[in-house]
Amino acid sequence: MSNDAQIATLYQTIAALDDQIANLNTDREQARTALSALIEAAGGKVVLDGIATMEITRPTVIASYDRAGLEDLVRKLVANGRAGIAEMIEKQRKQHHRAGSLRIIKVKGNCVG
């Protein structure tokens, strides 16, 4: 089997699994929606002894900052002689490393089967 044939076979396997996962996620979301309605109707919290506690959480607001905007602000502060303030902002920067991974970009309209 050539590399191209092997790659195509593995891609088709992944595509078929992705379709199955998408269907399972749809089923999961439908079940979660139905369960949420039941929990909400029961007052927002249900304890099933020995199984699980289910609770409806309320919406929250998450604050975040525009990374590019802050980097631009730091550059402007340095340029305007405010390096101390820029350094205090820069010290709050957190970096996380992400491992490389395989990215698959499907050709539109191409159906694997």
N, CA, C and O atoms as a Tinker XYZ file with bonds, in Angstrom:
   452  protein
     1  N      0.860000   -1.182000    0.000000    73     2
     2  CA     0.000000    0.000000    0.000000    64     1     3
     3  C      0.902000    1.239000    0.000000    63     2     4     5
     4  O      1.786000    1.366000    0.847000    81     3
     5  N      0.679000    2.139000   -0.939000    73     3     6
     6  CA     1.493000    3.357000   -0.993000    64     5     7
     7  C      1.141000    4.271000    0.174000    63     6     8     9
     8  O      0.101000    4.120000    0.816000    81     7
     9  N      2.032000    5.219000    0.431000    73     7    10
    10  CA     1.757000    6.170000    1.511000    64     9    11
    11  C      0.459000    6.928000    1.274000    63    10    12    13
    12  O     -0.315000    7.138000    2.208000    81    11
    13  N      0.210000    7.345000    0.018000    73    11    14
    14  CA    -1.022000    8.089000   -0.280000    64    13    15
    15  C     -2.256000    7.244000    0.011000    63    14    16    17
    16  O     -3.238000    7.739000    0.566000    81    15
    17  N     -2.204000    5.975000   -0.363000    73    15    18
    18  CA    -3.345000    5.090000   -0.115000    64    17    19
    19  C     -3.540000    4.878000    1.378000    63    18    20    21
    20  O     -4.670000    4.867000    1.865000    81    19
    21  N     -2.445000    4.711000    2.100000    73    19    22
    22  CA    -2.519000    4.526000    3.554000    64    21    23
    23  C     -3.046000    5.789000    4.232000    63    22    24    25
    24  O     -3.862000    5.719000    5.150000    81    23
    25  N     -2.569000    6.942000    3.768000    73    23    26
    26  CA    -3.039000    8.229000    4.321000    64    25    27
    27  C     -4.523000    8.401000    4.036000    63    26    28    29
    28  O     -5.276000    8.815000    4.917000    81    27
    29  N     -4.953000    8.088000    2.818000    73    27    30
    30  CA    -6.371000    8.216000    2.463000    64    29    31
    31  C     -7.231000    7.287000    3.310000    63    30    32    33
    32  O     -8.309000    7.678000    3.756000    81    31
    33  N     -6.767000    6.063000    3.537000    73    31    34
    34  CA    -7.514000    5.113000    4.364000    64    33    35
    35  C     -7.652000    5.612000    5.793000    63    34    36    37
    36  O     -8.733000    5.556000    6.378000    81    35
    37  N     -6.551000    6.101000    6.352000    73    35    38
    38  CA    -6.601000    6.626000    7.725000    64    37    39
    39  C     -7.475000    7.873000    7.805000    63    38    40    41
    40  O     -8.204000    8.061000    8.779000    81    39
    41  N     -7.404000    8.727000    6.782000    73    39    42
    42  CA    -8.264000    9.913000    6.751000    64    41    43
    43  C     -9.731000    9.504000    6.727000    63    42    44    45
    44  O    -10.547000   10.076000    7.450000    81    43
    45  N    -10.071000    8.520000    5.901000    73    43    46
    46  CA   -11.457000    8.049000    5.817000    64    45    47
    47  C    -11.915000    7.474000    7.155000    63    46    48    49
    48  O    -13.069000    7.654000    7.545000    81    47
    49  N    -11.026000    6.789000    7.852000    73    47    50
    50  CA   -11.354000    6.270000    9.185000    64    49    51
    51  C    -11.660000    7.417000   10.137000    63    50    52    53
    52  O    -12.652000    7.381000   10.866000    81    51
    53  N    -10.802000    8.434000   10.127000    73    51    54
    54  CA   -11.006000    9.595000   11.004000    64    53    55
    55  C    -12.289000   10.326000   10.639000    63    54    56    57
    56  O    -13.046000   10.722000   11.526000    81    55
    57  N    -12.546000   10.511000    9.348000    73    55    58
    58  CA   -13.766000   11.204000    8.912000    64    57    59
    59  C    -15.012000   10.452000    9.356000    63    58    60    61
    60  O    -15.982000   11.065000    9.801000    81    59
    61  N    -14.993000    9.120000    9.239000    73    59    62
    62  CA   -16.149000    8.319000    9.677000    64    61    63
    63  C    -16.336000    8.429000   11.181000    63    62    64    65
    64  O    -17.464000    8.539000   11.661000    81    63
    65  N    -15.238000    8.402000   11.925000    73    63    66
    66  CA   -15.327000    8.564000   13.387000    64    65    67
    67  C    -15.845000    9.951000   13.745000    63    66    68    69
    68  O    -16.656000   10.095000   14.659000    81    67
    69  N    -15.377000   10.978000   13.024000    73    67    70
    70  CA   -15.861000   12.339000   13.271000    64    69    71
    71  C    -17.368000   12.432000   13.058000    63    70    72    73
    72  O    -18.062000   13.104000   13.822000    81    71
    73  N    -17.875000   11.767000   12.031000    73    71    74
    74  CA   -19.323000   11.759000   11.789000    64    73    75
    75  C    -20.062000   11.087000   12.943000    63    74    76    77
    76  O    -21.094000   11.583000   13.395000    81    75
    77  N    -19.536000    9.959000   13.421000    73    75    78
    78  CA   -20.160000    9.255000   14.544000    64    77    79
    79  C    -20.142000   10.128000   15.801000    63    78    80    81
    80  O    -21.126000   10.191000   16.538000    81    79
    81  N    -19.006000   10.801000   16.036000    73    79    82
    82  CA   -18.888000   11.680000   17.206000    64    81    83
    83  C    -19.879000   12.833000   17.100000    63    82    84    85
    84  O    -20.505000   13.202000   18.094000    81    83
    85  N    -20.030000   13.406000   15.910000    73    83    86
    86  CA   -20.985000   14.508000   15.717000    64    85    87
    87  C    -22.398000   14.037000   16.050000    63    86    88    89
    88  O    -23.154000   14.748000   16.712000    81    87
    89  N    -22.752000   12.839000   15.590000    73    87    90
    90  CA   -24.081000   12.295000   15.896000    64    89    91
    91  C    -24.243000   12.052000   17.391000    63    90    92    93
    92  O    -25.291000   12.354000   17.961000    81    91
    93  N    -23.214000   11.512000   18.021000    73    91    94
    94  CA   -23.269000   11.278000   19.469000    64    93    95
    95  C    -23.378000   12.593000   20.227000    63    94    96    97
    96  O    -24.114000   12.680000   21.210000    81    95
    97  N    -22.655000   13.618000   19.784000    73    95    98
    98  CA   -22.742000   14.925000   20.441000    64    97    99
    99  C    -24.136000   15.521000   20.304000    63    98   100   101
   100  O    -24.630000   16.163000   21.231000    81    99
   101  N    -24.772000   15.315000   19.157000    73    99   102
   102  CA   -26.150000   15.785000   18.973000    64   101   103
   103  C    -27.081000   15.069000   19.950000    63   102   104   105
   104  O    -27.909000   15.699000   20.607000    81   103
   105  N    -26.936000   13.749000   20.040000    73   103   106
   106  CA   -27.746000   12.968000   20.987000    64   105   107
   107  C    -27.496000   13.427000   22.414000    63   106   108   109
   108  O    -28.430000   13.563000   23.204000    81   107
   109  N    -26.223000   13.666000   22.741000    73   107   110
   110  CA   -25.845000   14.107000   24.092000    64   109   111
   111  C    -26.492000   15.454000   24.415000    63   110   112   113
   112  O    -27.034000   15.636000   25.506000    81   111
   113  N    -26.438000   16.398000   23.472000    73   111   114
   114  CA   -27.019000   17.719000   23.709000    64   113   115
   115  C    -28.530000   17.642000   23.871000    63   114   116   117
   116  O    -29.099000   18.364000   24.690000    81   115
   117  N    -29.188000   16.780000   23.106000    73   115   118
   118  CA   -30.636000   16.606000   23.253000    64   117   119
   119  C    -30.967000   16.045000   24.638000    63   118   120   121
   120  O    -31.920000   16.486000   25.280000    81   119
   121  N    -30.170000   15.066000   25.093000    73   119   122
   122  CA   -30.390000   14.485000   26.416000    64   121   123
   123  C    -30.122000   15.528000   27.502000    63   122   124   125
   124  O    -30.858000   15.597000   28.486000    81   123
   125  N    -29.075000   16.339000   27.332000    73   123   126
   126  CA   -28.767000   17.385000   28.323000    64   125   127
   127  C    -29.880000   18.436000   28.380000    63   126   128   129
   128  O    -30.218000   18.935000   29.454000    81   127
   129  N    -30.441000   18.764000   27.222000    73   127   130
   130  CA   -31.534000   19.744000   27.183000    64   129   131
   131  C    -32.749000   19.205000   27.928000    63   130   132   133
   132  O    -33.368000   19.921000   28.715000    81   131
   133  N    -33.088000   17.946000   27.680000    73   131   134
   134  CA   -34.229000   17.333000   28.371000    64   133   135
   135  C    -33.957000   17.225000   29.870000    63   134   136   137
   136  O    -34.838000   17.506000   30.683000    81   135
   137  N    -32.751000   16.821000   30.236000    73   135   138
   138  CA   -32.395000   16.695000   31.648000    64   137   139
   139  C    -32.419000   18.066000   32.331000    63   138   140   141
   140  O    -32.899000   18.193000   33.458000    81   139
   141  N    -31.903000   19.080000   31.653000    73   139   142
   142  CA   -31.911000   20.435000   32.217000    64   141   143
   143  C    -33.328000   20.906000   32.517000    63   142   144   145
   144  O    -33.582000   21.523000   33.551000    81   143
   145  N    -34.249000   20.608000   31.603000    73   143   146
   146  CA   -35.647000   21.003000   31.817000    64   145   147
   147  C    -36.209000   20.314000   33.053000    63   146   148   149
   148  O    -36.929000   20.932000   33.836000    81   147
   149  N    -35.884000   19.039000   33.231000    73   147   150
   150  CA   -36.367000   18.306000   34.408000    64   149   151
   151  C    -35.745000   18.847000   35.699000    63   150   152   153
   152  O    -36.431000   18.980000   36.712000    81   151
   153  N    -34.469000   19.152000   35.660000    73   151   154
   154  CA   -33.791000   19.679000   36.848000    64   153   155
   155  C    -34.335000   21.059000   37.184000    63   154   156   157
   156  O    -34.562000   21.375000   38.352000    81   155
   157  N    -34.543000   21.875000   36.169000    73   155   158
   158  CA   -35.110000   23.220000   36.381000    64   157   159
   159  C    -36.498000   23.106000   37.003000    63   158   160   161
   160  O    -36.821000   23.838000   37.939000    81   159
   161  N    -37.317000   22.196000   36.491000    73   159   162
   162  CA   -38.670000   21.999000   37.011000    64   161   163
   163  C    -38.654000   21.486000   38.446000    63   162   164   165
   164  O    -39.609000   21.699000   39.193000    81   163
   165  N    -37.576000   20.813000   38.834000    73   163   166
   166  CA   -37.455000   20.280000   40.201000    64   165   167
   167  C    -36.820000   21.289000   41.149000    63   166   168   169
   168  O    -36.463000   20.945000   42.276000    81   167
   169  N    -36.678000   22.529000   40.700000    73   167   170
   170  CA   -36.140000   23.565000   41.577000    64   169   171
   171  C    -34.687000   23.912000   41.319000    63   170   172   173
   172  O    -34.107000   24.715000   42.050000    81   171
   173  N    -34.096000   23.332000   40.309000    73   171   174
   174  CA   -32.733000   23.707000   39.944000    64   173   175
   175  C    -31.643000   22.798000   40.477000    63   174   176   177
   176  O    -30.480000   22.928000   40.097000    81   175
   177  N    -32.019000   21.867000   41.364000    73   175   178
   178  CA   -31.019000   20.959000   41.900000    64   177   179
   179  C    -31.669000   19.629000   42.258000    63   178   180   181
   180  O    -32.732000   19.583000   42.878000    81   179
   181  N    -31.012000   18.556000   41.855000    73   179   182
   182  CA   -31.495000   17.217000   42.171000    64   181   183
   183  C    -30.313000   16.389000   42.642000    63   182   184   185
   184  O    -29.252000   16.384000   42.019000    81   183
   185  N    -30.511000   15.684000   43.758000    73   183   186
   186  CA   -29.480000   14.779000   44.273000    64   185   187
   187  C    -30.008000   13.360000   44.126000    63   186   188   189
   188  O    -31.044000   13.007000   44.690000    81   187
   189  N    -29.288000   12.559000   43.369000    73   187   190
   190  CA   -29.604000   11.140000   43.253000    64   189   191
   191  C    -28.559000   10.408000   44.081000    63   190   192   193
   192  O    -27.423000   10.227000   43.643000    81   191
   193  N    -28.952000    9.985000   45.287000    73   191   194
   194  CA   -27.997000    9.370000   46.210000    64   193   195
   195  C    -27.218000    8.247000   45.544000    63   194   196   197
   196  O    -27.784000    7.358000   44.908000    81   195
   197  N    -25.926000    8.315000   45.708000    73   195   198
   198  CA   -25.051000    7.292000   45.167000    64   197   199
   199  C    -24.822000    7.379000   43.670000    63   198   200   201
   200  O    -24.084000    6.567000   43.111000    81   199
   201  N    -25.447000    8.362000   43.004000    73   199   202
   202  CA   -25.300000    8.474000   41.546000    64   201   203
   203  C    -24.688000    9.808000   41.151000    63   202   204   205
   204  O    -23.600000    9.853000   40.577000    81   203
   205  N    -25.383000   10.889000   41.457000    73   203   206
   206  CA   -24.915000   12.204000   41.023000    64   205   207
   207  C    -25.739000   13.306000   41.668000    63   206   208   209
   208  O    -26.855000   13.083000   42.138000    81   207
   209  N    -25.159000   14.501000   41.678000    73   207   210
   210  CA   -25.880000   15.720000   42.023000    64   209   211
   211  C    -25.915000   16.561000   40.763000    63   210   212   213
   212  O    -24.878000   16.812000   40.150000    81   211
   213  N    -27.096000   16.994000   40.377000    73   211   214
   214  CA   -27.259000   17.810000   39.177000    64   213   215
   215  C    -27.831000   19.146000   39.571000    63   214   216   217
   216  O    -28.787000   19.226000   40.343000    81   215
   217  N    -27.242000   20.192000   39.037000    73   215   218
   218  CA   -27.640000   21.542000   39.414000    64   217   219
   219  C    -27.552000   22.443000   38.193000    63   218   220   221
   220  O    -26.620000   22.338000   37.395000    81   219
   221  N    -28.527000   23.328000   38.057000    73   219   222
   222  CA   -28.510000   24.323000   36.995000    64   221   223
   223  C    -27.693000   25.506000   37.492000    63   222   224   225
   224  O    -28.017000   26.107000   38.516000    81   223
   225  N    -26.645000   25.832000   36.772000    73   223   226
   226  CA   -25.838000   26.994000   37.140000    64   225   227
   227  C    -26.366000   28.214000   36.398000    63   226   228   229
   228  O    -26.882000   28.104000   35.286000    81   227
   229  N    -26.235000   29.340000   37.007000    73   227   230
   230  CA   -26.715000   30.583000   36.408000    64   229   231
   231  C    -25.640000   31.165000   35.491000    63   230   232   233
   232  O    -24.452000   30.896000   35.673000    81   231
   233  N    -26.050000   31.951000   34.518000    73   231   234
   234  CA   -25.070000   32.574000   33.624000    64   233   235
   235  C    -24.115000   33.473000   34.405000    63   234   236   237
   236  O    -24.495000   34.087000   35.402000    81   235
   237  N    -22.889000   33.539000   33.942000    73   235   238
   238  CA   -21.892000   34.415000   34.543000    64   237   239
   239  C    -21.205000   35.208000   33.437000    63   238   240   241
   240  O    -21.271000   34.850000   32.260000    81   239
   241  N    -20.557000   36.267000   33.830000    73   239   242
   242  CA   -19.795000   37.088000   32.894000    64   241   243
   243  C    -18.322000   36.809000   33.127000    63   242   244   245
   244  O    -17.841000   36.876000   34.258000    81   243
   245  N    -17.618000   36.503000   32.072000    73   243   246
   246  CA   -16.196000   36.229000   32.132000    64   245   247
   247  C    -15.467000   37.424000   31.529000    63   246   248   249
   248  O    -15.750000   37.821000   30.399000    81   247
   249  N    -14.534000   37.996000   32.277000    73   247   250
   250  CA   -13.758000   39.121000   31.767000    64   249   251
   251  C    -12.496000   38.599000   31.091000    63   250   252   253
   252  O    -11.863000   37.658000   31.570000    81   251
   253  N    -12.148000   39.213000   29.992000    73   251   254
   254  CA   -10.893000   38.887000   29.317000    64   253   255
   255  C    -10.340000   40.178000   28.723000    63   254   256   257
   256  O    -11.016000   41.206000   28.683000    81   255
   257  N     -9.115000   40.098000   28.272000    73   255   258
   258  CA    -8.478000   41.282000   27.713000    64   257   259
   259  C     -7.972000   40.976000   26.317000    63   258   260   261
   260  O     -7.575000   39.851000   26.012000    81   259
   261  N     -7.993000   41.982000   25.490000    73   259   262
   262  CA    -7.526000   41.867000   24.116000    64   261   263
   263  C     -5.998000   41.847000   24.130000    63   262   264   265
   264  O     -5.353000   42.854000   24.426000    81   263
   265  N     -5.429000   40.681000   23.805000    73   263   266
   266  CA    -3.975000   40.513000   23.863000    64   265   267
   267  C     -3.268000   41.520000   22.957000    63   266   268   269
   268  O     -2.318000   42.182000   23.376000    81   267
   269  N     -3.734000   41.630000   21.721000    73   267   270
   270  CA    -3.098000   42.553000   20.773000    64   269   271
   271  C     -3.215000   43.998000   21.264000    63   270   272   273
   272  O     -2.277000   44.783000   21.120000    81   271
   273  N     -4.348000   44.343000   21.832000    73   271   274
   274  CA    -4.540000   45.693000   22.367000    64   273   275
   275  C     -3.610000   45.993000   23.521000    63   274   276   277
   276  O     -3.060000   47.090000   23.613000    81   275
   277  N     -3.429000   45.012000   24.414000    73   275   278
   278  CA    -2.509000   45.218000   25.536000    64   277   279
   279  C     -1.059000   45.310000   25.067000    63   278   280   281
   280  O     -0.285000   46.111000   25.590000    81   279
   281  N     -0.693000   44.490000   24.080000    73   279   282
   282  CA     0.669000   44.568000   23.546000    64   281   283
   283  C      0.920000   45.928000   22.911000    63   282   284   285
   284  O      2.002000   46.496000   23.057000    81   283
   285  N     -0.084000   46.450000   22.205000    73   283   286
   286  CA     0.032000   47.781000   21.613000    64   285   287
   287  C      0.147000   48.845000   22.706000    63   286   288   289
   288  O      0.937000   49.781000   22.580000    81   287
   289  N     -0.630000   48.705000   23.764000    73   287   290
   290  CA    -0.560000   49.637000   24.890000    64   289   291
   291  C      0.827000   49.627000   25.518000    63   290   292   293
   292  O      1.375000   50.687000   25.819000    81   291
   293  N      1.401000   48.445000   25.718000    73   291   294
   294  CA     2.738000   48.334000   26.304000    64   293   295
   295  C      3.754000   49.040000   25.407000    63   294   296   297
   296  O      4.603000   49.781000   25.902000    81   295
   297  N      3.674000   48.816000   24.092000    73   295   298
   298  CA     4.602000   49.499000   23.162000    64   297   299
   299  C      4.456000   51.016000   23.255000    63   298   300   301
   300  O      5.456000   51.733000   23.269000    81   299
   301  N      3.223000   51.509000   23.319000    73   299   302
   302  CA     2.987000   52.949000   23.411000    64   301   303
   303  C      3.508000   53.516000   24.731000    63   302   304   305
   304  O      4.077000   54.607000   24.769000    81   303
   305  N      3.306000   52.762000   25.809000    73   303   306
   306  CA     3.815000   53.225000   27.106000    64   305   307
   307  C      5.337000   53.340000   27.093000    63   306   308   309
   308  O      5.893000   54.321000   27.587000    81   307
   309  N      6.005000   52.339000   26.528000    73   307   310
   310  CA     7.465000   52.375000   26.432000    64   309   311
   311  C      7.898000   53.557000   25.570000    63   310   312   313
   312  O      8.824000   54.284000   25.930000    81   311
   313  N      7.230000   53.751000   24.431000    73   311   314
   314  CA     7.573000   54.838000   23.513000    64   313   315
   315  C      7.373000   56.206000   24.156000    63   314   316   317
   316  O      8.053000   57.167000   23.796000    81   315
   317  N      6.449000   56.297000   25.100000    73   315   318
   318  CA     6.153000   57.567000   25.765000    64   317   319
   319  C      6.856000   57.715000   27.106000    63   318   320   321
   320  O      6.485000   58.557000   27.923000    81   319
   321  N      7.880000   56.887000   27.327000    73   319   322
   322  CA     8.673000   57.017000   28.548000    64   321   323
   323  C      8.015000   56.439000   29.784000    63   322   324   325
   324  O      8.387000   56.806000   30.898000    81   323
   325  N      7.073000   55.568000   29.630000    73   323   326
   326  CA     6.372000   54.957000   30.759000    64   325   327
   327  C      6.740000   53.470000   30.885000    63   326   328   329
   328  O      5.875000   52.616000   31.076000    81   327
   329  N      8.032000   53.189000   30.774000    73   327   330
   330  CA     8.496000   51.799000   30.788000    64   329   331
   331  C      8.132000   51.079000   32.084000    63   330   332   333
   332  O      7.882000   49.874000   32.066000    81   331
   333  N      8.101000   51.786000   33.192000    73   331   334
   334  CA     7.754000   51.164000   34.470000    64   333   335
   335  C      6.341000   50.603000   34.473000    63   334   336   337
   336  O      6.104000   49.477000   34.910000    81   335
   337  N      5.418000   51.399000   33.985000    73   335   338
   338  CA     4.028000   50.931000   33.898000    64   337   339
   339  C      3.929000   49.787000   32.896000    63   338   340   341
   340  O      3.245000   48.795000   33.146000    81   339
   341  N      4.615000   49.926000   31.757000    73   339   342
   342  CA     4.606000   48.874000   30.742000    64   341   343
   343  C      5.140000   47.571000   31.326000    63   342   344   345
   344  O      4.597000   46.499000   31.059000    81   343
   345  N      6.192000   47.662000   32.112000    73   343   346
   346  CA     6.780000   46.459000   32.718000    64   345   347
   347  C      5.810000   45.809000   33.702000    63   346   348   349
   348  O      5.722000   44.582000   33.757000    81   347
   349  N      5.080000   46.614000   34.482000    73   347   350
   350  CA     4.097000   46.047000   35.415000    64   349   351
   351  C      3.002000   45.297000   34.659000    63   350   352   353
   352  O      2.562000   44.229000   35.085000    81   351
   353  N      2.572000   45.859000   33.549000    73   351   354
   354  CA     1.559000   45.184000   32.732000    64   353   355
   355  C      2.137000   43.910000   32.141000    63   354   356   357
   356  O      1.495000   42.860000   32.169000    81   355
   357  N      3.352000   44.001000   31.605000    73   355   358
   358  CA     3.986000   42.860000   30.949000    64   357   359
   359  C      4.210000   41.707000   31.924000    63   358   360   361
   360  O      4.146000   40.547000   31.517000    81   359
   361  N      4.470000   41.993000   33.190000    73   359   362
   362  CA     4.681000   40.942000   34.196000    64   361   363
   363  C      3.421000   40.113000   34.428000    63   362   364   365
   364  O      3.508000   38.992000   34.928000    81   363
   365  N      2.265000   40.640000   34.079000    73   363   366
   366  CA     1.009000   39.917000   34.261000    64   365   367
   367  C      0.738000   38.946000   33.116000    63   366   368   369
   368  O     -0.214000   38.167000   33.166000    81   367
   369  N      1.568000   38.999000   32.100000    73   367   370
   370  CA     1.386000   38.134000   30.925000    64   369   371
   371  C      1.655000   36.676000   31.295000    63   370   372   373
   372  O      2.647000   36.363000   31.953000    81   371
   373  N      0.778000   35.814000   30.871000    73   371   374
   374  CA     0.918000   34.374000   31.095000    64   373   375
   375  C      1.043000   33.700000   29.734000    63   374   376   377
   376  O      0.323000   34.041000   28.796000    81   375
   377  N      1.946000   32.760000   29.635000    73   375   378
   378  CA     2.103000   32.015000   28.397000    64   377   379
   379  C      1.896000   30.545000   28.668000    63   378   380   381
   380  O      2.345000   30.013000   29.684000    81   379
   381  N      1.217000   29.902000   27.756000    73   379   382
   382  CA     0.984000   28.470000   27.840000    64   381   383
   383  C      1.446000   27.858000   26.533000    63   382   384   385
   384  O      1.182000   28.400000   25.460000    81   383
   385  N      2.122000   26.751000   26.618000    73   383   386
   386  CA     2.587000   26.075000   25.420000    64   385   387
   387  C      1.573000   25.016000   25.008000    63   386   388   389
   388  O      1.032000   24.288000   25.841000    81   387
   389  N      1.337000   24.950000   23.735000    73   387   390
   390  CA     0.411000   23.972000   23.184000    64   389   391
   391  C      1.199000   23.066000   22.238000    63   390   392   393
   392  O      1.938000   23.541000   21.376000    81   391
   393  N      1.030000   21.779000   22.409000    73   391   394
   394  CA     1.727000   20.832000   21.542000    64   393   395
   395  C      1.189000   20.935000   20.117000    63   394   396   397
   396  O      0.017000   21.244000   19.899000    81   395
   397  N      2.052000   20.676000   19.171000    73   395   398
   398  CA     1.615000   20.629000   17.782000    64   397   399
   399  C      0.691000   19.438000   17.578000    63   398   400   401
   400  O      0.740000   18.468000   18.334000    81   399
   401  N     -0.134000   19.515000   16.575000    73   399   402
   402  CA    -1.072000   18.419000   16.315000    64   401   403
   403  C     -1.384000   18.361000   14.829000    63   402   404   405
   404  O     -1.019000   19.256000   14.066000    81   403
   405  N     -2.052000   17.317000   14.440000    73   403   406
   406  CA    -2.479000   17.145000   13.053000    64   405   407
   407  C     -3.712000   18.002000   12.810000    63   406   408   409
   408  O     -4.680000   17.931000   13.567000    81   407
   409  N     -3.678000   18.799000   11.772000    73   407   410
   410  CA    -4.846000   19.583000   11.373000    64   409   411
   411  C     -5.317000   19.050000   10.037000    63   410   412   413
   412  O     -4.523000   18.894000    9.110000    81   411
   413  N     -6.588000   18.775000    9.935000    73   411   414
   414  CA    -7.175000   18.279000    8.694000    64   413   415
   415  C     -8.156000   19.323000    8.188000    63   414   416   417
   416  O     -9.082000   19.712000    8.899000    81   415
   417  N     -7.951000   19.771000    6.972000    73   415   418
   418  CA    -8.842000   20.750000    6.353000    64   417   419
   419  C     -9.558000   20.042000    5.215000    63   418   420   421
   420  O     -8.952000   19.690000    4.203000    81   419
   421  N    -10.859000   19.840000    5.396000    73   419   422
   422  CA   -11.643000   19.110000    4.393000    64   421   423
   423  C    -11.912000   19.984000    3.178000    63   422   424   425
   424  O    -12.108000   21.194000    3.290000    81   423
   425  N    -11.916000   19.347000    2.027000    73   423   426
   426  CA   -12.296000   20.022000    0.802000    64   425   427
   427  C    -13.809000   20.143000    0.808000    63   426   428   429
   428  O    -14.516000   19.152000    0.993000    81   427
   429  N    -14.308000   21.360000    0.605000    73   427   430
   430  CA   -15.758000   21.572000    0.648000    64   429   431
   431  C    -16.452000   20.745000   -0.433000    63   430   432   433
   432  O    -16.018000   20.688000   -1.584000    81   431
   433  N    -17.545000   20.109000   -0.017000    73   431   434
   434  CA   -18.341000   19.330000   -0.948000    64   433   435
   435  C    -17.821000   17.932000   -1.163000    63   434   436   437
   436  O    -18.464000   17.138000   -1.848000    81   435
   437  N    -16.675000   17.606000   -0.597000    73   435   438
   438  CA   -16.125000   16.266000   -0.769000    64   437   439
   439  C    -16.673000   15.367000    0.320000    63   438   440   441
   440  O    -16.485000   15.638000    1.506000    81   439
   441  N    -17.337000   14.318000   -0.066000    73   439   442
   442  CA   -17.951000   13.400000    0.889000    64   441   443
   443  C    -17.136000   12.112000    0.931000    63   442   444   445
   444  O    -16.870000   11.500000   -0.103000    81   443
   445  N    -16.746000   11.713000    2.128000    73   443   446
   446  CA   -15.989000   10.478000    2.289000    64   445   447
   447  C    -16.972000    9.336000    2.481000    63   446   448   449
   448  O    -17.923000    9.459000    3.253000    81   447
   449  N    -16.761000    8.266000    1.811000    73   447   450
   450  CA   -17.698000    7.175000    2.011000    64   449   451
   451  C    -17.272000    6.012000    1.291000    63   450   452
   452  O    -17.940000    4.979000    1.336000    81   451
